[in-house]
Amino acid sequence: MNRPTAIYSAAQVRALDAYEIEQRGVPSFTLMTRAAERALRILRARWPQARRLAVVCGAGNNGGDGYVLARLARESALEVVVLAATPAEKLGGDAHRAHCEWLAADGAAAAFSADALANANADVIVDGLLGTGLAGPPRPATLEVIRAINAARRPVLALDIPSGLDADSGAVHEAAVRAEVTVCFVGLKSGLFLGAGPDHTGEVLLEDLGVVAPASESFTPLLERIDAAELAQALPPRAREAHKGTHGRVLIIGGAAGMPGALRLSGEAALRSGAGLVTVAGLPANLIPVTATRPELIYLPAGEGADLGEAMDGARVVAIGPGLGRDAWARHLWTQVLRREEPVVVDADALNLLAEQPRKLPSSWILTPHPGEAGRLLGRDTAAVQSDRLGAVRELQKRYGAVVVLKGAGTLVASAGAASVALCERGNPGMATAGMGDVLTGVITALRSQIDDSARAARVGVLVHALAGDSAAKAGQRGLIASDVIGELRGWVNP
């Protein structure tokens, strides 16, 4: 099975479907049959012991896919129960034809009910209810079907997209099917990866049905998955004559009173990500807590009124934010950093200081907000950001000019001039713990010192951080801490 990177809107995929039919002359029912054939193949490979299927069919092409799959499954000697959530007289086009061919093959379609689904005693449920056509909350009768599918506690194969999930935003209105596998047709839809999508899709597999997107601006993907192949391209083997100066000099500013840990985590993450020389600047009281456990870090005591000009001049990349705070001392350091044109990574309270006085920043800068910080930067609440993460990261990039990394489940990276927003689908819920953002800051800062492009460094940094988190989570997600992730970085920056 291939692992494509392009992700589209539902409208773009419908246009691709139409292009294949109208411009390339492929009959629409041929595409429907291909979809059902490929879905059945996936079902049999994933659940080889399954002998009895319950196929839930709605209206439209998604229901048509279900009827064709049911007929093909029966021809393959599987037992099939078809439950129709939409009366036959309301079916049209290819869905009507698929329904008729199912009946002609001696199939039966009973009206859907929760009891009928429970009594079907199916090994696998096939969700052919709604597809990508959902706009707004499902109707009450449809919600009952969705809830019954979830209540059945059987493995679910979703056709194209789990019913109830918005194909573009990943939003869920009241309820959506929770699939174990989603087989997506023609092109990947953004809602599978945004919002609540990852909690409902299970494993996502693409069957493009032989459809190839033409070279046209209208088919430029909304999102591009960050691929692991980019690691080897961005981080080639080092020359034997290299020295610490050629591996990147970075300065990380933070470490207010009582906050040595954030600076320590970020600094060590930068070292473990390959920076040749890492200086951390913070209050003098934090010198021993930071360097006693990681002596490879150079500590620059920065008291009240400190001038960091010389230190910044000697650094290829500066980061500011880990444990910074928002008092007069922090504001003094932030003001100095704002004069810099060279690359800066901005995180944590530095983002909050930026939100207080928004300004356009150099395109080489990288902002790394979580949804709460993104909300403050945009003047809206966290829920609004989460309801439209793609729109939020685009607006942040346009408003502030820098590369923007919107952290969270499905981290997004937006940069000026990029046709698509980059998506990192790796990482896990165990990473939702204190200090994880400080580690990411260190990773991106170190990689920007080794990679001559801020957008690329941000993409690779996000992926390295997520992959390290997944490696650390092999022992279990619960109880995972930021230091565990640091311990896995070295393996991923040496592809």
C-alpha positions in Angstrom: 0.0 0.0 0.0 1.4 3.4 -1.0 1.7 6.3 1.4 0.8 9.5 -0.5 1.5 12.9 0.9 -1.1 15.1 -0.9 -4.3 15.9 1.0 -7.3 17.7 -0.6 -10.6 19.3 0.3 -13.7 17.3 -0.4 -14.6 19.7 -3.2 -11.2 19.1 -4.9 -11.7 15.3 -4.7 -15.2 15.6 -6.2 -13.7 17.7 -9.0 -11.0 15.0 -9.6 -13.8 12.4 -9.8 -15.6 14.6 -12.3 -12.5 15.2 -14.3 -11.9 11.4 -14.6 -15.4 10.9 -15.8 -15.8 13.8 -18.1 -12.3 14.4 -19.5 -10.9 10.9 -19.4 -14.1 9.1 -20.2 -14.1 6.6 -17.3 -17.7 5.7 -16.4 -18.8 6.7 -12.9 -20.1 3.2 -12.2 -16.7 1.8 -13.1 -15.1 4.0 -10.4 -17.7 2.9 -7.9 -17.0 -0.7 -8.7 -13.3 -0.2 -8.3 -13.9 1.4 -5.0 -15.9 -1.5 -3.7 -13.4 -4.0 -5.1 -10.5 -2.3 -3.3 -12.4 -1.9 -0.1 -13.4 -5.5 0.0 -9.7 -6.5 -0.7 -8.6 -4.4 2.3 -11.4 -5.8 4.5 -10.4 -9.4 3.8 -6.7 -8.7 4.3 -7.4 -6.9 7.6 -9.9 -9.4 9.0 -9.1 -12.7 7.3 -11.3 -14.7 9.7 -14.4 -12.6 9.1 -17.2 -14.5 7.6 -20.3 -12.3 8.2 -20.6 -8.6 7.2 -23.2 -6.0 8.0 -23.1 -3.3 5.3 -24.9 -0.1 6.3 -26.0 1.8 3.2 -27.2 5.4 2.9 -28.0 7.5 -0.1 -25.6 8.8 -2.7 -22.4 7.2 -3.9 -21.3 6.2 -0.4 -24.3 3.9 -0.2 -23.7 2.8 -3.8 -20.2 1.7 -2.8 -21.8 -0.3 0.0 -24.2 -2.1 -2.2 -21.5 -3.0 -4.7 -19.2 -4.2 -1.9 -22.1 -6.3 -0.5 -22.6 -8.0 -3.9 -19.0 -8.7 -4.4 -18.6 -10.0 -0.9 -21.5 -12.4 -1.4 -19.9 -13.6 -4.6 -16.8 -14.3 -2.5 -18.8 -16.6 -0.3 -19.1 -14.2 2.6 -22.4 -13.9 4.5 -23.8 -10.4 4.0 -26.5 -8.5 5.8 -27.4 -5.2 4.1 -29.2 -2.6 6.2 -30.6 0.4 4.2 -30.7 3.7 6.1 -32.3 5.3 3.0 -35.4 3.8 1.3 -34.8 2.4 -2.2 -37.2 4.9 -3.8 -34.9 7.8 -2.7 -31.8 6.4 -4.4 -30.7 7.8 -7.7 -27.9 7.5 -10.2 -25.2 4.9 -9.6 -26.5 4.2 -6.1 -29.8 3.1 -7.6 -28.0 0.9 -10.1 -25.9 -0.6 -7.4 -29.0 -1.3 -5.3 -30.7 -3.0 -8.2 -27.7 -5.1 -9.0 -27.6 -6.2 -5.4 -31.3 -7.2 -5.5 -30.8 -9.0 -8.9 -28.1 -11.1 -7.3 -30.7 -12.3 -4.8 -29.6 -9.9 -2.1 -32.0 -8.3 0.3 -31.9 -4.9 2.0 -33.7 -4.6 5.3 -34.6 -1.2 6.8 -31.9 -0.1 9.2 -32.6 -0.4 13.0 -30.3 -0.8 15.9 -31.9 -4.2 16.7 -31.3 -5.4 13.1 -27.7 -4.4 13.4 -27.2 -6.1 16.7 -29.0 -9.2 15.5 -26.8 -9.4 12.4 -24.0 -10.7 14.6 -21.5 -9.4 12.1 -17.8 -9.9 12.3 -17.2 -6.5 10.6 -19.5 -3.5 9.9 -19.1 -1.6 6.7 -20.0 2.1 7.0 -21.5 3.3 3.7 -23.8 5.8 5.3 -22.8 9.4 4.5 -19.5 9.8 2.8 -18.1 13.3 2.1 -21.5 15.0 1.5 -22.2 15.9 5.1 -22.8 19.7 5.6 -23.6 20.6 9.2 -25.1 18.3 11.8 -26.5 15.0 10.7 -30.3 14.6 10.8 -31.7 12.9 14.0 -32.4 9.6 12.2 -28.8 9.6 10.8 -27.4 10.2 14.3 -29.3 7.2 15.5 -27.6 5.1 12.8 -24.2 6.4 13.7 -24.7 5.8 17.4 -26.0 2.3 16.7 -22.9 1.5 14.7 -20.7 2.6 17.5 -22.8 0.8 20.1 -22.5 -2.5 18.2 -18.8 -2.7 19.3 -17.7 -4.5 16.2 -14.7 -3.6 14.0 -15.8 -0.9 11.4 -14.5 -0.4 7.9 -15.5 3.2 6.8 -15.9 3.8 3.1 -14.2 7.1 2.2 -14.7 8.8 5.5 -16.4 7.8 8.8 -20.0 9.0 8.7 -20.6 12.1 10.8 -17.1 13.5 10.3 -16.8 16.7 8.3 -14.6 15.9 5.3 -12.8 19.2 5.3 -12.4 20.3 9.0 -12.6 17.0 10.9 -15.4 18.5 13.0 -17.9 16.2 14.6 -21.5 17.4 15.2 -22.8 15.3 18.2 -21.5 11.9 16.9 -19.4 10.2 14.2 -18.6 6.6 13.4 -15.4 5.3 15.1 -13.7 3.2 12.4 -10.9 0.8 12.8 -9.9 1.3 9.2 -10.9 4.0 6.8 -10.4 3.4 3.1 -10.3 6.7 1.3 -11.1 6.9 -2.4 -9.5 9.0 -5.2 -7.7 11.4 -2.8 -7.1 11.9 0.9 -9.5 14.4 2.5 -8.3 17.0 5.0 -10.9 16.1 7.6 -9.3 12.7 8.1 -6.3 14.5 9.6 -7.7 17.7 11.2 -9.9 18.3 14.3 -11.4 15.1 15.6 -10.6 13.2 12.5 -7.7 11.1 13.9 -9.9 9.9 16.8 -12.5 8.4 14.4 -10.6 7.2 11.3 -8.4 4.4 12.7 -5.8 3.4 10.1 -6.3 5.5 6.9 -5.6 3.8 3.6 -5.9 5.4 0.1 -7.2 3.8 -3.0 -6.8 6.3 -5.8 -8.8 4.1 -8.2 -6.4 5.0 -11.0 -7.2 8.7 -10.8 -4.2 11.0 -11.3 -4.6 14.7 -10.5 -3.8 16.9 -13.5 -1.2 19.6 -13.3 -3.5 22.5 -12.4 -3.5 25.1 -9.7 -7.1 24.1 -8.7 -5.7 20.7 -7.7 -2.9 22.0 -5.5 -3.2 20.0 -2.2 -4.5 21.8 0.9 -2.0 19.9 3.0 1.2 17.8 2.4 2.1 15.1 4.8 5.7 15.5 6.1 7.4 12.4 4.8 10.2 10.6 6.7 12.2 10.6 3.5 12.8 14.3 4.1 15.0 13.5 7.1 17.8 11.9 5.0 17.6 14.7 2.5 17.9 17.4 5.1 20.4 15.7 7.4 23.1 14.1 5.2 26.2 12.4 6.7 28.7 14.9 8.1 32.1 15.5 6.5 35.0 14.1 8.4 36.7 17.5 8.7 33.6 19.1 10.4 33.9 20.7 13.8 31.5 22.1 16.3 31.4 25.5 14.6 30.2 24.0 11.4 27.4 22.1 13.2 25.7 25.2 14.3 26.0 27.7 17.2 22.7 28.5 18.9 21.6 30.7 21.8 18.4 29.9 23.8 17.0 32.6 26.0 14.7 31.9 28.9 15.0 30.6 32.4 13.3 33.1 34.6 13.1 32.7 38.4 12.1 29.2 39.3 12.2 28.0 35.7 15.6 26.4 35.1 13.9 23.2 33.8 12.5 24.7 30.6 15.9 26.1 29.6 17.7 22.8 30.5 15.2 20.7 28.4 15.5 23.0 25.4 19.2 23.2 25.6 19.8 19.5 25.9 17.3 18.9 23.1 19.3 21.2 20.9 22.5 19.3 21.7 20.9 15.9 21.0 19.6 17.3 17.7 23.1 17.9 16.5 23.9 21.6 17.3 27.6 21.9 17.7 27.6 24.6 20.4 24.6 25.5 22.6 24.5 28.5 24.9 21.6 29.1 27.2 21.0 32.5 28.8 18.9 32.9 31.9 18.9 34.4 35.4 22.2 33.8 37.2 20.4 31.8 39.9 19.7 29.1 37.4 23.3 28.4 36.4 23.9 25.5 38.8 20.5 23.8 38.3 21.1 23.8 34.5 24.8 23.0 34.2 25.1 20.5 37.1 23.2 17.9 35.1 24.2 18.9 31.6 27.8 20.4 31.6 27.9 20.4 27.8 25.6 23.5 27.9 27.3 26.9 28.1 25.4 29.0 30.6 25.3 32.8 30.1 24.1 34.6 33.3 21.8 37.3 32.2 20.8 39.5 35.1 18.7 42.7 35.1 19.7 45.0 32.3 21.8 42.3 30.6 23.0 43.0 27.0 22.8 39.9 24.8 24.0 41.6 21.7 27.4 39.9 21.5 25.9 36.5 22.3 23.3 36.9 19.6 25.8 38.1 17.0 27.8 34.9 17.6 24.8 32.6 17.2 23.5 31.3 13.9 20.0 30.8 15.4 18.5 32.3 18.6 15.5 30.9 20.4 13.5 32.7 23.0 10.7 31.6 25.3 11.4 28.5 27.4 10.7 29.6 31.0 11.0 33.2 30.0 8.1 34.8 31.9 6.6 38.2 31.2 8.1 40.5 33.8 10.3 43.5 33.1 13.4 41.3 32.8 11.8 39.1 30.1 10.5 42.2 28.2 14.0 43.7 28.2 15.4 40.5 26.6 12.5 40.3 24.1 13.1 43.8 23.0 16.7 43.0 22.2 15.7 39.9 20.2 13.2 41.9 18.1 16.1 43.8 16.6 17.4 40.7 15.0 16.9 39.9 11.3 18.6 36.5 11.4 16.6 33.3 12.3 14.8 33.3 15.7 12.6 30.5 17.1 9.8 32.1 19.3 8.0 30.0 21.9 6.0 30.1 25.1 5.9 33.5 26.9 7.8 35.2 24.0 4.7 34.4 21.9 2.5 36.0 24.6 4.7 39.1 24.5 4.4 39.2 20.7 0.6 38.9 21.1 0.6 42.0 23.3 2.3 44.0 20.5 1.8 42.3 17.2 4.2 43.0 14.4 5.4 41.6 11.1 8.5 39.5 11.5 11.3 38.4 9.2 10.4 35.4 7.1 13.4 33.5 8.6 11.7 33.5 12.0 9.8 30.5 13.3 6.8 30.8 15.7 5.7 27.6 17.6 2.4 28.3 19.3 0.1 25.8 20.9 -3.6 26.5 20.3 -4.0 28.7 23.3 -1.0 30.9 22.3 -2.3 30.9 18.7 -5.6 32.2 20.0 -3.9 35.1 21.8 -1.9 35.9 18.7 -5.1 36.0 16.7 -7.3 37.6 19.3 -9.7 34.7 19.6 -10.3 31.8 21.9 -8.7 28.4 21.8 -11.9 26.7 20.7 -12.1 28.9 17.6 -8.5 27.9 16.7 -9.2 24.2 17.1 -12.4 24.4 15.1 -10.4 25.6 12.1 -6.7 24.8 12.6 -5.9 25.1 8.9 -7.4 28.5 8.7 -5.7 29.6 11.9 -2.2 28.6 10.9 -2.6 30.3 7.5 -3.8 33.5 9.1 -1.0 33.5 11.6 1.5 33.1 8.8 0.0 35.9 6.8 -0.3 38.2 9.9 3.1 37.7 11.3 5.2 36.9 8.2 7.2 34.1 9.9 7.1 30.3 9.5 4.3 29.1 11.8 4.2 25.8 13.6 0.7 25.2 15.1 1.3 22.5 17.7 -1.3 19.8 18.6 -2.7 16.6 17.3 -1.7 16.9 13.6 0.9 19.7 13.9 0.7 22.2 11.0 3.6 24.2 9.4 2.8 27.2 7.2 5.3 29.3 5.4 5.2 32.2 2.9 5.2 31.0 -0.7 4.3 27.4 0.1 1.4 26.1 -2.0 0.3 23.7 0.8 0.5 23.6 4.5 2.7 20.8 5.9 1.1 18.3 8.2 2.8 16.0 10.8 0.5 13.1 11.7 3.1 11.4 13.9 3.3 11.8 17.7 0.9 10.5 20.4 -1.2 11.7 23.3 1.5 10.7 25.8 3.4 13.8 24.6 0.8 16.1 26.1 2.9 16.8 29.2 5.0 19.6 30.7 8.2 20.5 28.9 7.4 18.9 25.6 7.2 22.3 23.8 10.6 23.3 25.3 12.0 20.1 23.7 10.5 21.0 20.3 12.0 24.5 20.5 15.4 23.0 21.1 15.0 20.6 18.2 13.9 23.2 15.7 16.5 25.6 16.8 19.3 23.0 16.4 18.0 21.9 13.0 17.7 25.5 11.7 21.4 25.9 12.6 22.1 23.0 10.3 19.5 23.6 7.5 19.6 26.8 5.5 15.8 27.0 5.2 13.4 27.9 8.0 10.4 26.2 6.6 12.3 23.0 6.0 13.9 23.1 9.4 10.5 23.5 11.0 9.0 20.6 9.1 12.0 18.3 9.8 12.1 19.5 13.5 8.4 18.7 14.0 8.8 15.3 12.5 11.9 14.4 14.4 10.2 15.5 17.7 7.1 13.4 16.9 9.0 10.3 15.9 11.1 10.5 19.0 7.9 10.8 21.0 6.6 7.7 19.3 9.8 5.8 20.1 9.6 6.9 23.7 6.0 5.8 23.9 6.7 2.2 23.1 7.0 1.6 26.8 3.5 3.2 27.3 2.1 6.6 26.7 0.9 7.2 30.2 3.8 8.5 32.3 5.9 9.7 29.2 7.9 12.8 30.1 9.8 15.3 28.0 13.2 13.9 29.0 12.2 10.5 27.6 11.8 12.2 24.2 15.2 13.8 24.4 16.7 10.3 24.9 15.2 9.3 21.5 16.3 12.3 19.4 19.7 11.1 18.5 18.5 8.1 16.6 16.1 10.2 14.4 18.6 12.9 13.5 21.0 10.2 12.2 18.7 8.8 9.4 
